[in-house]
Amino acid sequence: MTSESQRLQLASVYKGEADKILQVKKAEAKYLGGVDVARQRQAITDGLREYLKFLPYSGRSFIQGRNGSHYDHTIL
């Protein structure tokens, strides 16, 4: 009977380790998902910033009374 109890104890240790690994993997996936969203948002704002560089035309903005730097601060 001691052999069976030792196997059960060892199995519970392995199960605990496996559960811990699964929790870490879930946390990593959640973190990396957040990082991906942040990178996407950064790429969008970078693209808008590049686009806004071309808005001013002959010293004046396409929208009267605003310059490109105003839009730059607006999207941030």
C-alpha positions as CSV (number, residue, x, y, z in Angstrom):
1,M,0.0,0.0,0.0
2,T,2.9,2.4,0.6
3,S,3.9,2.1,-3.0
4,E,0.5,3.2,-4.1
5,S,0.4,6.1,-1.7
6,Q,3.9,7.2,-2.9
7,R,2.7,7.1,-6.5
8,L,-0.4,9.1,-5.7
9,Q,1.7,11.7,-3.8
10,L,4.2,11.9,-6.7
11,A,1.2,12.3,-9.2
12,S,-0.2,15.1,-7.1
13,V,3.2,16.9,-7.2
14,Y,3.3,16.5,-11.0
15,K,-0.2,17.7,-11.3
16,G,0.6,20.8,-9.2
17,E,3.7,21.5,-11.4
18,A,1.6,21.1,-14.6
19,D,-1.1,23.5,-13.2
20,K,1.6,26.1,-12.3
21,I,3.0,25.9,-15.9
22,L,-0.5,26.3,-17.4
23,Q,-1.1,29.4,-15.2
24,V,2.3,30.9,-16.3
25,K,1.5,30.2,-20.0
26,K,-1.9,31.8,-19.7
27,A,-0.3,34.9,-18.1
28,E,2.3,35.1,-20.8
29,A,-0.3,34.9,-23.5
30,K,-2.4,37.6,-21.9
31,Y,0.7,39.8,-21.6
32,L,1.8,39.2,-25.1
33,G,-1.7,39.9,-26.4
34,G,-1.6,43.3,-24.6
35,V,1.8,44.0,-26.1
36,D,0.5,43.3,-29.6
37,V,-2.4,45.7,-29.1
38,A,0.0,48.4,-27.8
39,R,2.2,47.9,-30.9
40,Q,-0.8,48.1,-33.2
41,R,-1.9,51.3,-31.5
42,Q,1.6,52.7,-31.8
43,A,1.8,51.9,-35.5
44,I,-1.6,53.6,-36.0
45,T,-0.5,56.8,-34.3
46,D,2.9,56.7,-36.1
47,G,1.0,56.4,-39.4
48,L,-1.3,59.3,-38.6
49,R,1.7,61.4,-37.5
50,E,3.4,60.7,-40.8
51,Y,0.2,61.6,-42.7
52,L,-0.3,64.8,-40.7
53,K,3.2,66.0,-41.9
54,F,1.7,66.4,-45.3
55,L,-1.4,68.3,-44.3
56,P,0.0,71.8,-44.2
57,Y,-0.1,73.3,-47.7
58,S,1.8,76.4,-48.6
59,G,2.2,77.5,-45.0
60,R,-1.5,77.0,-44.3
61,S,-3.4,74.0,-43.2
62,F,-6.2,72.5,-45.2
63,I,-8.3,73.3,-42.2
64,Q,-8.1,77.0,-41.5
65,G,-6.5,78.1,-38.2
66,R,-4.8,74.8,-37.4
67,N,-1.3,73.6,-38.1
68,G,0.0,70.1,-38.3
69,S,1.5,70.1,-34.8
70,H,-2.0,70.8,-33.4
71,Y,-3.2,67.6,-35.0
72,D,-0.2,65.7,-33.7
73,H,-1.1,66.6,-30.1
74,T,-4.8,65.9,-30.8
75,I,-4.3,62.3,-31.7
76,L,-2.1,61.6,-28.7
